[in-house]
Amino acid sequence: MNQHRIGLFIASLGILCALISLGVVIVLSPLEGILLTLLFTGICGAVYWSVLRPILHDRALQKRGLPASAVILEARDTGTTVNRNPKVDLLLEIRPGDGGASYQARATPVVSRLQAALLQPGTAVEVKIDPRDRKRVALASVSTSGGLSRDPAESRLERLQDLHRKGLITEAEYRRKREEILRGL
C-alpha cells in the first residue's frame, strides 16, 4: 500500500471519527456543539491551508513538473517545521531545461534537517517547474558538487546537447540555441 493510499485512509478515518463525535456533541448540547464544530473546522482548515496544501501541491508538481536546474540566490528559515523538518524560503535563479532565459522564482519546501545546511546561496539544485505557471517551482534535489563554481554556459550547453542527442530538438534549433549561448559569453 503506497503512502498516498495510507494517507487517504487515515484522513477518511479521522473525518469519520470527527463527524461521529461532533454529532454526539450536537445532540447532547446543540449550541456548544455548533460552536465546537465551527472552531474545529476553522482550526483544521487553517492547518490545511498553511501547511498541508503547499506540501501536497509540491508533491503533485514533483510528478508532473518539467525538470530544470537552479541556483539558490537567497535562503532563510521560515520558523515552521513539519515533523521536525524545517520549511525554508528560497529565492532561486531558474535555468529551464529547454534552453529558455533564466528567471527568478521562490519556493518554500519542507526539507530534511540533514539537507537544510546544504541550502546556501550559490548551491545548485534541481527543480520541477509547473508547466502552467513557470513561477511555481518545487525543489527536486540538492547538488553537493559546489554550486556556482561551474560555468552556467557550460551547463546550458550540456543540457542543449543532451536534448539534441535525445531527439527532443531539431538540428536547426540546436545550432541556433548553441550560437545564442556562445554569444552570451
C-alpha positions in Angstrom: 0.0 0.0 0.0 1.6 3.3 -1.0 1.8 6.4 1.2 -1.0 8.2 -0.8 -3.5 5.5 -0.1 -2.4 5.2 3.6 -2.8 9.0 3.9 -6.3 8.9 2.3 -7.4 6.0 4.6 -6.2 7.8 7.8 -7.8 11.1 6.7 -11.1 9.3 5.9 -11.0 7.5 9.3 -10.2 10.8 11.1 -13.1 12.6 9.3 -15.5 9.8 10.2 -14.5 9.8 13.9 -14.8 13.6 13.9 -18.2 13.6 12.4 -19.5 10.9 14.8 -18.1 12.8 17.9 -19.5 16.1 16.7 -22.8 14.5 16.0 -22.9 13.3 19.6 -21.9 16.7 21.0 -24.6 18.5 18.9 -27.3 16.0 20.1 -26.3 16.4 23.7 -25.8 20.2 23.6 -26.7 21.9 20.3 -25.3 25.4 20.9 -21.9 24.3 22.3 -21.8 21.5 19.6 -22.3 24.1 16.8 -19.6 26.4 18.3 -17.2 23.5 18.7 -17.9 22.3 15.2 -17.1 25.8 13.8 -13.9 26.1 15.9 -12.7 22.6 14.9 -13.4 23.2 11.2 -11.6 26.6 11.4 -8.5 25.1 13.0 -8.4 22.2 10.6 -8.9 24.5 7.6 -6.1 26.8 8.8 -3.7 23.9 9.3 -4.5 22.5 5.9 -4.3 25.9 4.1 -1.0 26.9 5.6 0.9 23.7 6.0 -0.6 20.7 4.2 -1.8 22.3 1.0 1.6 23.6 -0.1 3.2 20.2 0.7 0.6 18.3 -1.4 1.0 20.8 -4.3 4.7 20.3 -4.2 4.3 16.5 -4.3 2.0 16.8 -7.3 4.4 19.1 -9.0 7.2 16.5 -8.4 5.2 14.1 -10.6 4.1 16.3 -13.5 6.6 19.2 -13.4 9.2 20.0 -16.1 12.8 19.4 -14.9 15.2 22.4 -14.7 18.3 23.4 -12.8 18.5 26.3 -10.5 20.9 28.2 -8.2 20.0 29.4 -4.8 20.2 33.2 -4.5 18.8 33.5 -1.0 17.8 31.0 1.7 16.1 31.6 5.0 14.4 29.6 7.7 10.6 30.4 7.9 10.4 29.2 11.5 7.9 26.5 10.6 8.7 22.8 11.0 6.8 19.7 9.9 7.8 16.5 11.7 10.9 18.4 13.0 11.9 19.2 9.4 12.3 22.9 8.6 10.3 24.8 6.0 12.7 27.1 4.1 12.1 30.1 1.9 14.4 30.0 -1.2 14.9 32.6 -3.9 16.1 30.7 -7.0 17.5 31.5 -10.3 15.8 29.0 -12.6 17.6 27.8 -15.7 14.9 26.0 -17.8 15.9 22.7 -19.4 14.5 23.9 -22.8 17.3 26.5 -23.1 14.9 29.4 -22.3 16.0 32.6 -20.5 16.9 32.3 -16.8 14.4 33.9 -14.3 13.8 34.1 -10.6 11.2 32.3 -8.6 10.5 31.5 -4.9 10.0 28.1 -3.4 9.2 27.2 0.2 9.8 23.5 0.6 9.9 21.4 3.8 13.4 19.8 3.7 15.1 17.2 5.7 17.1 18.5 8.7 20.1 16.9 7.1 19.7 18.8 3.9 18.9 22.2 5.5 22.6 23.1 5.9 23.2 22.5 2.2 20.7 25.1 1.1 23.1 28.1 0.9 23.4 30.9 -1.7 25.3 29.6 -4.7 24.2 25.9 -4.3 23.0 24.2 -7.4 19.6 22.4 -7.1 17.3 20.6 -9.4 13.7 21.8 -9.5 10.4 20.9 -11.2 8.5 23.7 -13.0 4.8 23.9 -13.2 4.0 23.8 -17.0 1.0 26.2 -16.4 2.8 28.7 -14.1 6.5 28.8 -14.6 6.9 30.9 -11.4 5.7 27.9 -9.4 8.6 25.5 -8.7 9.3 22.6 -6.4 12.6 21.5 -5.1 13.6 18.1 -6.6 17.2 17.5 -5.3 20.2 19.3 -4.0 23.6 19.0 -5.6 26.6 18.6 -3.4 29.1 19.4 -6.3 29.7 23.0 -5.2 27.2 25.4 -6.7 28.3 28.4 -8.7 31.9 27.1 -9.3 30.6 25.6 -12.5 30.2 27.9 -15.6 26.4 28.4 -16.3 27.1 28.5 -20.0 28.8 25.1 -19.8 25.7 23.6 -18.0 23.4 25.1 -20.6 25.5 23.7 -23.5 25.5 20.3 -21.9 21.7 20.4 -21.4 21.2 21.6 -25.0 23.5 18.8 -26.3 21.5 16.2 -24.3 18.2 17.5 -25.7 19.6 17.2 -29.2 21.0 13.7 -28.6 17.6 12.6 -27.3 15.9 14.0 -30.5 13.9 16.5 -28.5 15.1 19.4 -30.6 16.0 19.6 -34.3 19.5 20.3 -35.7 18.5 23.8 -36.6 17.1 24.5 -33.1 20.3 23.1 -31.6 22.6 25.2 -33.7 20.6 28.4 -33.2 20.4 28.0 -29.4 24.1 27.0 -29.2 25.1 30.2 -31.0 22.9 32.2 -28.7 24.6 30.7 -25.6 28.1 31.2 -27.1 27.3 34.9 -28.0 26.4 35.4 -24.3 29.9 34.5 -23.1 
